[in-house]
Amino acid sequence: MKTLCISLFLLALSCGAPKDKIETKNEETKNTTPPKKTKEIVKPKVEEAENLLLVVLKNPKAAETAKAMITNSGLKWKEMILDEATSKIALIEVPKGKKDFWIDRFKTSGPFKSVVSNSKEAADKLIEKEKSTLISIQKTSCMGDCPVYDVVVDKKGNVTFEGKQYVTEKGVKEFKLTDEELKTLNEKLKSNDTSSFKETYDNPKVMDLGSTYIVLKGKQVHIRLWNDDVPESLMDIHEYLEGILLDKKLFE
């Protein structure tokens, strides 16, 4: 009888235990449960840009020739990021560690007027520059002392001149047309119907002549022989810009 009383007393104590203590104990048990392992997210590998170059073609009509030169040099022509009739920018891949070598080589020779390391900022800048061009002129070498240079005028009248050979100032020089000069140039361009211009004015029988590439109003004109076949209006535009460069004493 005594044993039965003790058992009933212990059972009563157990039933009367505070709930908060039991809940706390259960909560502690939950907290000790090891957390589930989250699956590690593997980001896709982004192609390194250290061996990629952006090149702007001197002659957009010779894109296939430029592509063949790149391929024959053991390089990879990846894609064209700007592909228009008068403006083409390509992305090429060079061997790792050789980027500076190829930049220097392309700047001194080859079918490119601009070569830079690839980046989104550089690509955006090149595309914007190409699309904002009002007129550009490229002069190549001849057997004599012909001035060799590139000049680009944008729609706001900003001028970038790069002297190469037989000029008074080699390298890049920038200046801005006066309001009157820009107005006159726009008027000369507006009055011209480029659809009547031929793509090339040349005579293969005449040797040792330099080339002039003029890009205006979405058309490229290659002039190697300045004769009566060249439209007078086109000559006028060329002479007007050349006169401004002469006034700046960029060549003689």
Rosetta blueprint (number, residue, H / E / L):
1 M L
2 K H
3 T H
4 L H
5 C H
6 I H
7 S H
8 L H
9 F H
10 L H
11 L H
12 A H
13 L H
14 S H
15 C H
16 G L
17 A L
18 P L
19 K H
20 D H
21 K H
22 I H
23 E H
24 T H
25 K H
26 N H
27 E H
28 E H
29 T H
30 K H
31 N H
32 T L
33 T L
34 P L
35 P L
36 K L
37 K L
38 T L
39 K L
40 E L
41 I L
42 V L
43 K L
44 P L
45 K L
46 V L
47 E L
48 E L
49 A L
50 E L
51 N L
52 L E
53 L E
54 L E
55 V E
56 V E
57 L E
58 K L
59 N L
60 P H
61 K H
62 A H
63 A H
64 E H
65 T H
66 A H
67 K H
68 A H
69 M H
70 I H
71 T H
72 N H
73 S L
74 G L
75 L L
76 K E
77 W E
78 K E
79 E E
80 M E
81 I E
82 L E
83 D E
84 E E
85 A L
86 T L
87 S E
88 K E
89 I E
90 A E
91 L E
92 I E
93 E E
94 V L
95 P L
96 K L
97 G L
98 K L
99 K H
100 D H
101 F H
102 W H
103 I H
104 D H
105 R H
106 F H
107 K H
108 T H
109 S L
110 G L
111 P L
112 F E
113 K E
114 S E
115 V E
116 V E
117 S E
118 N L
119 S L
120 K H
121 E H
122 A H
123 A H
124 D H
125 K H
126 L H
127 I H
128 E H
129 K H
130 E H
131 K H
132 S L
133 T E
134 L E
135 I E
136 S E
137 I E
138 Q E
139 K E
140 T L
141 S L
142 C L
143 M L
144 G L
145 D L
146 C L
147 P L
148 V E
149 Y E
150 D E
151 V E
152 V E
153 V E
154 D E
155 K L
156 K L
157 G L
158 N E
159 V E
160 T E
161 F E
162 E E
163 G E
164 K E
165 Q E
166 Y L
167 V L
168 T L
169 E L
170 K L
171 G E
172 V E
173 K E
174 E E
175 F E
176 K E
177 L L
178 T L
179 D H
180 E H
181 E H
182 L H
183 K H
184 T H
185 L H
186 N H
187 E H
188 K H
189 L H
190 K H
191 S L
192 N L
193 D L
194 T H
195 S H
196 S H
197 F L
198 K L
199 E L
200 T E
201 Y E
202 D L
203 N L
204 P L
205 K L
206 V L
207 M L
208 D L
209 L L
210 G L
211 S L
212 T E
213 Y E
214 I E
215 V E
216 L E
217 K L
218 G L
219 K E
220 Q E
221 V E
222 H E
223 I E
224 R L
225 L L
226 W L
227 N L
228 D L
229 D L
230 V L
231 P L
232 E H
233 S H
234 L H
235 M H
236 D H
237 I H
238 H H
239 E H
240 Y H
241 L H
242 E H
243 G H
244 I H
245 L H
246 L H
247 D H
248 K L
249 K L
250 L L
251 F L
252 E L
